[in-house]
Amino acid sequence: MKCTFPACPGEYEDKFITHKVEEPDGVSYIDNVPAKVCSLCGDTIIAAEVIRTIEKIIRGQLQLKELSS
């Protein structure tokens, strides 16, 4: 998929990233988050479903071990 930035001719690639989540009480980092990353400019797209899962993890509604089963 072509990058969404008009001046960037790059293509998005499937990768796993470390996602930073800033909260009022601190910062959390989540490793191995699936995302699409532009090969040239680094623009990153995370699917809505992945974001919802991250939000559940942060709120304590989902344990990381549940994701692996």
Secondary structure, DSSP 8 states (H G I E B T S, - for coil): -B-SSTT---BEEEEEEEEEEEETTEEEEEEEEEEEEETTT--EE--HHHHHHHHHHHHTSS-HHHHT-
